[in-house]
Amino acid sequence: MIDIDQIRIDTPAAERIAYLHNAGAALMPTPVVAAKEHIDLESEIGGYAAADREASRLYSVYGSVGRLLNAAPDEIALLENATVAWQMAFYALAFRKGDRILTAEAEYAANYVAFLQVARRTGAVIEVVPSNASGELDIHALERMIDERVKLIAITWIPVNPAAAVGKIARAHGIPYLLDACQAVGQMAVDVEAIGCDMLSATGRKFLRGPRGTGFLYVRRALLQRLEPPMIDHFAAPWVSRDEYRLRDDARRFETWENNYAARLGLGAAVDYALAIGMGPIEQRCRLLADRLRGGLASVRGITIRDLGRTPGAIVSFTMDGYEADAIVSGAAAAGITIGASHPSSTRIDAEIRALPPLVRASPHYYNTEAEIDRLIGHLAGLTPR
Ligand SMILES: Cc1ncc(COP(=O)(O)O)c(C=O)c1O
């Protein structure tokens, strides 16, 4: 189904290292790396002329991201990272004293500190929906928490939350729903209609295999017209008369005039590359490799797998008795295996509830081989038990 040989030819570094850090920043395939040619073009004919020459390819990135999400191109804003994408949506919402923001235990730090800031400024309150026994946001608890003061449901999807079930509730009650899909996009099929979210943010550099410094925001058309971006320039809102600006009709009202066009072309190439393989096969292979990894790790003495949820994706988190997460990461790096660590401060609420130490995080992708997974398992099994 997936032509792994071709994909690995497109990913030359995969021959040198067992790269299992795709939840951090994946290895880019060669069609993505080719976007750097745009910088050469800028140096040859100037940045404005280069953008003009590539105008249709640059515009097609909106269509590509739209296809990836089952959204229209005018519902997409291209931004410099997922954080800015999320911030643009969140800070566009108006909160007042007593408004309620509902989120989940596994909420990502960047989002939660923004909730705290807005709560401090406005008197809105943040409420964390408890998790169920499998560690996912408890849908019944969410349902019970809904009332007319809930002005936003904002959750992080992967690793653990039931994004579409939350969408059903948000839609039924007409509550805006902002989904952080940073770790989902590129790893699995993402369909904003099926999920029922109103706003979705994601990054280029993780499972999508795009360049760093790229991200995007989806905003449902029906909501778009009601959202005034927290900051604007004359691209987002043309200056139409001395005392007036007019916000653009499309999601590009969240963008600014100046952009990194080479990175954008890289993002577009990454999306097209993923779509050409197919999100179904990608999702299937990610699960296969992650299951193999979990199965192997479970048999290594001293390792405890820390993943939550009934169907954990391609991010495998674990601890090893007697070893610090960072020491495991650097030991693996010395053995030619790239993995990462996740610190409690990035998901503080979940980490406090479960009293988690820093975790080792290994995240395979479809371009990895079974042999690479086994190499990591073998490396860890070879460490002296402590
Ligand atoms: C769940 C989640 N949301 C947002 C981000 C931020 O993405 P970016 O670095 O593109 O802003 C990350 C990055 O680690 C993440 O894991």
The ligand as an SDF file (V2000), in Angstrom:
LIG
                    3D

 16 16  0  0  0  0  0  0  0  0999 V2000
   -0.5340   19.8760   21.2860 C   0  0  0  0  0  0  0  0  0  0  0  0
    0.3600   20.9610   20.7680 C   0  0  0  0  0  0  0  0  0  0  0  0
   -0.1680   22.1560   20.4680 N   0  0  0  0  0  0  0  0  0  0  0  0
    0.5970   23.1620   19.9960 C   0  0  0  0  0  0  0  0  0  0  0  0
    1.9450   23.0040   19.8050 C   0  0  0  0  0  0  0  0  0  0  0  0
    2.7340   24.1690   19.3140 C   0  0  0  0  0  0  0  0  0  0  0  0
    3.0620   24.0660   17.9610 O   0  0  0  0  0  0  0  0  0  0  0  0
    4.0210   25.1730   17.2990 P   0  0  0  0  0  0  0  0  0  0  0  0
    5.3580   24.9320   17.8950 O   0  0  0  0  0  0  0  0  0  0  0  0
    3.9450   24.9700   15.8270 O   0  0  0  0  0  0  0  0  0  0  0  0
    3.5060   26.4980   17.6980 O   0  0  0  0  0  0  0  0  0  0  0  0
    2.5410   21.7800   20.1130 C   0  0  0  0  0  0  0  0  0  0  0  0
    4.0000   21.6000   19.9500 C   0  0  0  0  0  0  0  0  0  0  0  0
    4.6440   20.8300   20.6110 O   0  0  0  0  0  0  0  0  0  0  0  0
    1.7180   20.7250   20.5980 C   0  0  0  0  0  0  0  0  0  0  0  0
    2.2500   19.5310   20.8840 O   0  0  0  0  0  0  0  0  0  0  0  0
  1  2  1  0
  2  3  1  0
  2 15  2  0
  3  4  2  0
  4  5  1  0
  5  6  1  0
  5 12  2  0
  6  7  1  0
  7  8  1  0
  8  9  2  0
  8 10  1  0
  8 11  1  0
 12 13  1  0
 12 15  1  0
 13 14  2  0
 15 16  1  0
M  END
$$$$
